[in-house]
Amino acid sequence: MNEFLSGARERLSSLVELQSSTTRNYQTLIKYMGEKPDQPDNVPIFSIIHQFLVKFDAACRQYREKVEKNCLSPRSPSTDKLFGNI
C-alpha cells in the first residue's frame, strides 16, 4: 500500500506541475495574440490557429504533389516565382 501511495504522490505532483506549465503557456499564447488572459472565452484564437494550420498543410501538400509530378523542381526559378526567394 505504501508503494502505491508513493507512486500516486509522484504522479499527482507531476500532473500538478504539467497543469501549471500548461496554464503558463496558455496565458503566454493569449498575451502574444493580443487578448486578455483573464477573458473567459478565448476559443476564437484557437479557431484562427487551426484554420491557419489546415491551410498551411494543404499548401504544403499541393507543393509536394507538384514537385512529385515534376511540374516543379524544388530549386527551380519557377519555384522562386511562386514562393519568393526564401
N, C-alpha and C positions, 0 to 999 in steps of 0.2 A: 504494500500500500504506500509506503514511503517513497518507493521508486516512482510510482505513478504520480504522486503529488509533486515530487521534484521535477519530473518531466513536464507536468502540466504547468507548473510555475514558469519554467523556462519558455515554454511555447507561448504562454499568456504574455510574458514580458516581451517576447519577440513580436507578437501581434500588436501590442500597445505601441511599440517603437515603430512598426510599419505604418500603423494608423496615423501616428504623429507626423511621420515623414510624408505620408500621402497628403495630409492636411496642409502642411507647409508648401509642398509642391503645387497643390491646387490653388492656394492663395497667391503664390508667385505667378502662376499662369494667369489668373484672373486680373491681377495688377498689371501684368505685361500687356494684356489685351485691352487695358484701359477701363476695366469695370471695377466696381466697388466690391471688395471681398466680403463685406457684411450683407450684401444684397442676397435675398433668399433664392432668387431664380436666375442662375447664370447658365441655364441649359442652352440658350441660343448660341453661345460661344462654341459649345461642343458640336452643335449642328454645322456651324460655319467651318470648323476644323475638319469635320467628317466630309463635308461637300468638297473641300479643297483636296483632301486625300483621295477621294474617289476620282475626281477629275484628273489629278496628277497621275494616278495609277493608270487610268485609261490612256492618257497621253503617252506614258512610258511604253505601254503595251503596243500602241499604234506605231510608235517609233521603232520598237524591236521588230514588229511584223514587216515594216518597210525595209529594214536592214536585212532581215532574213530572206525577203523576196528579191534581194539585190537591187531594189529600187534606189537605195541609198547606201553609200559606203560610210562607215562611222567617221571617217576623216575626210570626206569629200567636200569640195567647195559648196555643193548644194545643201549640205547639212548646215554649213555656216549661214547660208541664206535663211534656212528655216528656223534655226535656233540661236543665231548670233554667234559671235566668237566668244567662246567660253574660256 
